[in-house]
Amino acid sequence: MTDEHPGTPVEVPGPDASWDRAVLHMARCGTTVAHARWADWLPPDFDAPRLRAHLGSHDWRRHGAMTNPAARARFVATRLLIRYAAAAVLRVTPDEVDLAYRPGGRPYLRGCDQVEVALTHSGDVAAVALSRCGRIGVDVEPLTRRMSYEGLRRLLCTPAERDTIGALPEADRSPALLRLWTLKEAYTKAMGQGMRMGFTGFGFDRHSGDLVSQDGTPLSPGEWSFDAYEIQGSHLLSVARHTVGWETSSDTAAESMLDSGFLDEVTRALQAVIE
């Protein structure tokens, strides 16, 4: 086990990889983020009965209806990544994770509302985040993505952010914009709004990194934390964590986290795992 910060994203390169570090992070700080090359999560047989059990009936039907092979493969891989991540922190098997979707497509764990789920992917990289402390959002983009200050400043930046990034050397502007873009994407996804929420209506203090309004007034001071990480040697992953939300008990076992009605239905199935 390493001495890395418990918020650091963990690479999980396939279904057989260990989830120990991710589970430790969840226990220590209430959130965990895992990432992978999604191709490493592809099953050898897309029609195997075992895959149907892993995906659940809803996602099995969705994947069967897809006609684009690349989209189908990415869908299967990312849903397996979510299910294995949730199974690890809930201490159940992937087949016992009931993954559902809210209007707009955001995934959630049916019967386990205390754990928030977020998913992002770009190119060949995917990441999933879970939190028992409140809302969480993630966004990933290639480090090579070029972003134009002239083209984006009025769509992305508050007046203060325009001044800050505009004062940077030309070579530093695109990386700064990419970091800002992914952080704002992560926050708006956590809020359930995505790009429907105007990016110029909020920003980040240049010194503290805290969330502020367009005029620099603090927003929800102390309630959010924001981080950006380079992962896979190729992508930037940003995470927005709401830190004063739900119950912060370190026990994320299914028997503790599931609501009582749902628990009654699955206790018998989970008993062997919990013991």
Secondary structure, DSSP 8 states (H G I E B T S, - for coil): -----TTS-EE--STTS--HHHHHHHHHHSEEEEEEEGGGG--S-TT-HHHHHHHHHHHHHHHHH---HHHHHHHHHHHHHHHHHHHHHHTS-GGG--EEE-TTS-EEETT-TTSEEEEEEETTEEEEEEESSS-EEEEEEETT----HHHHHHHH--HHHHHHHHTS-HHHHHHHHHHHHHHHHHHHHHTT-GGGS-GGGEEE-TTT--EEETTS-BSSTTTEEEEEEEETTTEEEEEEEE-SSS---S---HHHHS-HHHHHHHHHHHHHHH-
